[in-house]
Amino acid sequence: MNPKERNELIDALLEGGISEADLLRLEAEMSIDPAARRAYLDRVALSQALAEEAKSLASTRTVTEARRSVFAWLSWHPLTAAAAGIVLGMFCTAVAFGYVMPQAVATASRLFALVDGSFEKQPGRVASGFPSVFGVWSGDEAEIVRADAARDGGQALRFVRAEGDAAVANSPANSCDVYQLVDLRSLKADAAGGEVSLELSAQFLDARMEKGEAVNFTCRLHVFAGSPDSLRVEWPLTRLDALAFGAGVVQSHGGAPHSWLSVTAKVLLSPQADFAVVQLVASKEPTNNNQAAEFGEQFADDVRLTLKTQPALPVRVAQR
């Protein structure tokens, strides 16, 4: 892959317009080429610079105004921050495990602090708005329904209609977002030793019989310190306060009504982490008239949060 083609793929990834095939090509290139990784990281650093700019602006403007100026940019580049979780998570894992001696065994355990990941507890409309308590699904217009093709059990989450973000003026209503707050305080001891990560996985279904416009399915995982009380009013501006953020995305055009798509997001767990925000998203491209996106044939099920521990191992550096 020549540098021009590589940079075009990086731009497509960061702008949210990369195809699955091109994403796999870019992942393979970065796994073997340090120059490709450097080029990618330079672009991802731009979003970090914007976050720092928001902090510096806070000295002359309110923090909320500064965050809004950054988030307005990020809202039109939805995969910029997510890309670090998608691509770096792919090739950094391979690199890390290539240099350690397997003298201890990594462990993985499902966290049941995430409540009702199979959507079996109750049917009907999920609560409206960003959640205010742990263990409750809420968000934009969505409902839990009986589904013959449910991935786990007999019910699934059905995305219905997108809603804009109240804290962001004129935000495009192109994504239907559903959230859950997860209490992580019991995991502080686990996060103190070795490499500990949280992995969010979800299954998505586009049940349209015929192919049509693109729908992006995304799962996002944000980890925070402190209390979630301050998140509700200013979300999604407060995403910038996260200790860590990861995301995974897959695109569907329909036409395979029984094919569930698996999406995974991963973050390293800091000892300072107190809670996580789990976010499930179905989205379409914004329209010129900013009309709210309609769904109805898009589903999510079998949502899992897994704690993975890799003990601190000796590192062997190859001399060349």
Residue pairs with C-beta under 8 A, 6 or more apart in sequence:
1 9
1 25
1 29
1 36
3 35
3 39
6 26
6 29
6 36
6 39
7 39
9 18
9 22
9 25
9 26
9 29
10 26
10 39
10 40
10 43
11 43
12 18
12 19
12 22
13 23
13 26
13 79
13 83
13 86
13 87
14 43
14 44
14 77
14 79
14 80
14 83
15 77
15 79
16 77
16 78
16 79
16 216
18 26
18 79
19 251
20 250
20 251
23 86
23 87
26 36
26 40
26 87
27 87
27 90
27 91
29 36
30 36
30 37
30 40
30 87
30 90
30 91
31 90
31 91
31 94
31 95
37 91
40 83
40 87
44 80
44 81
44 83
44 84
44 88
46 80
47 74
47 77
47 80
47 81
50 70
50 73
50 74
51 70
51 240
53 66
53 69
53 70
54 63
54 66
54 67
54 69
54 70
54 240
55 66
56 66
57 65
57 66
57 69
58 66
64 234
64 237
67 234
67 237
67 238
67 240
68 167
68 168
68 169
68 237
70 240
71 168
71 236
71 237
71 239
71 240
72 168
74 80
74 81
75 168
75 171
75 172
78 283
79 86
79 247
79 249
81 245
81 247
82 218
82 220
82 245
82 246
82 247
82 248
82 249
84 245
84 246
85 221
85 245
85 246
85 247
85 248
85 265
85 266
85 267
86 247
86 248
86 249
89 246
89 265
89 266
99 315
99 316
99 317
99 318
100 313
100 314
100 315
100 316
101 313
101 314
101 316
102 313
103 313
103 314
104 311
104 313
106 308
106 309
106 310
106 311
107 308
107 309
108 199
108 306
108 307
108 308
108 309
109 306
109 307
110 304
110 305
110 306
110 307
111 182
111 187
111 198
111 305
111 306
111 307
113 134
113 135
113 182
113 183
113 184
113 186
113 305
114 135
114 180
114 182
114 278
114 303
114 304
114 305
115 121
115 134
115 135
115 136
115 180
116 135
116 137
117 152
117 302
117 303
117 304
117 305
118 152
118 153
118 155
118 301
118 302
118 303
119 137
119 144
119 153
119 155
119 156
119 157
119 300
119 301
120 152
120 153
120 154
120 155
122 144
123 143
123 144
123 145
123 146
123 155
124 143
124 144
125 141
125 142
125 143
126 137
126 138
126 139
126 142
126 143
126 144
126 157
126 178
127 136
127 137
127 138
127 139
128 138
128 139
128 141
129 138
129 139
129 232
130 138
130 139
130 179
130 231
130 232
130 235
131 137
131 138
131 139
131 179
131 180
131 181
131 232
132 228
132 229
132 232
133 181
134 181
134 182
134 183
134 228
134 275
135 180
135 181
135 182
135 183
136 180
136 181
137 144
137 157
137 178
137 179
137 180
138 178
138 179
138 180
139 176
139 177
139 178
139 179
140 159
140 160
140 161
140 162
140 163
140 175
140 176
140 177
140 178
141 160
141 161
141 162
141 163
141 176
142 157
142 158
142 159
142 160
142 176
142 178
143 157
143 158
143 160
144 155
144 156
144 157
144 158
145 155
145 156
145 158
146 154
146 155
147 154
147 155
147 156
147 158
147 299
147 301
149 156
149 205
149 207
149 257
149 258
149 299
150 156
150 299
150 301
151 203
151 205
151 260
151 301
151 302
152 203
152 301
152 302
153 301
155 301
156 205
156 299
156 300
156 301
157 178
157 280
157 299
157 300
157 301
158 295
158 296
158 298
158 299
159 176
159 178
159 282
159 295
159 296
159 298
159 299
159 300
160 176
160 294
160 295
160 296
161 176
161 292
161 293
161 294
161 295
162 173
162 174
162 175
162 176
162 283
162 284
162 292
162 293
162 294
162 295
163 173
163 176
163 177
163 292
164 170
164 171
164 172
164 173
164 292
165 171
165 235
165 236
167 233
167 234
167 235
167 236
167 237
168 236
168 237
170 290
172 286
172 290
173 290
173 291
173 292
173 293
174 283
174 284
174 285
174 286
174 287
174 293
175 281
175 282
175 283
175 284
175 293
176 281
176 282
176 283
176 293
176 295
176 298
177 279
177 280
177 281
178 279
178 280
178 281
178 300
179 277
179 278
179 279
179 280
180 277
180 278
181 228
181 275
181 276
181 277
181 278
182 275
182 276
182 277
182 278
182 305
183 274
183 275
184 198
184 223
184 269
184 273
184 274
184 275
184 276
185 274
185 275
187 196
187 269
187 273
187 307
188 271
188 273
190 196
190 269
190 307
190 309
191 269
191 270
191 271
191 273
192 271
193 311
193 312
194 309
194 310
194 311
194 312
195 268
195 309
195 310
195 311
195 312
196 268
196 269
196 307
196 308
196 309
196 310
197 266
197 267
197 268
197 269
197 307
197 308
197 310
198 221
198 223
198 266
198 267
198 269
198 276
198 305
198 306
198 307
198 308
199 264
199 265
199 266
199 305
199 306
199 308
200 219
200 220
200 221
200 246
200 248
200 264
200 265
200 266
200 278
200 303
200 304
200 305
200 306
201 219
201 262
201 263
201 264
201 265
201 302
201 303
201 304
201 306
202 217
202 219
202 262
202 263
202 280
202 300
202 301
202 302
202 303
202 304
203 260
203 261
203 262
203 263
203 300
203 301
203 302
203 303
204 217
204 250
204 252
204 260
204 261
204 263
204 282
204 298
204 299
204 300
205 257
205 258
205 259
205 260
205 261
205 298
205 299
205 300
205 301
206 215
206 217
206 252
206 253
206 254
206 256
206 257
206 261
206 297
206 298
207 254
207 257
207 258
207 297
207 298
207 299
208 254
208 255
208 257
208 297
209 254
209 255
209 257
210 254
210 255
211 253
211 254
211 255
212 253
212 254
213 253
213 284
213 285
214 251
214 252
214 253
214 284
214 285
215 251
215 252
215 253
215 254
215 282
215 283
215 284
215 295
215 298
216 249
216 250
216 251
216 252
216 281
216 282
216 283
216 284
217 249
217 250
217 251
217 252
217 261
217 263
217 281
217 282
217 298
217 300
218 247
218 248
218 249
218 263
218 279
218 280
218 281
218 283
219 247
219 248
219 263
219 264
219 265
219 278
219 279
219 280
219 281
219 303
220 245
220 246
220 247
220 265
220 277
220 278
220 279
220 281
221 245
221 246
221 247
221 265
221 266
221 267
221 276
221 277
221 278
221 279
221 305
222 239
222 242
222 244
222 245
222 276
222 277
222 279
223 242
223 243
223 244
223 245
223 267
223 269
223 270
223 273
223 275
223 276
224 231
224 241
224 242
224 243
224 273
224 274
224 275
224 276
224 277
225 243
225 270
225 272
225 273
225 274
226 274
227 274
227 275
228 275
228 277
230 238
231 238
231 277
239 245
242 277
243 270
243 272
243 273
244 267
244 268
244 269
244 270
244 273
245 267
246 265
246 266
246 267
247 265
248 263
248 264
248 265
249 263
250 261
250 262
250 263
252 261
254 297
260 301
269 307
276 305
278 303
278 305
280 300
280 303
282 295
282 298
282 300
283 293
284 293
287 293
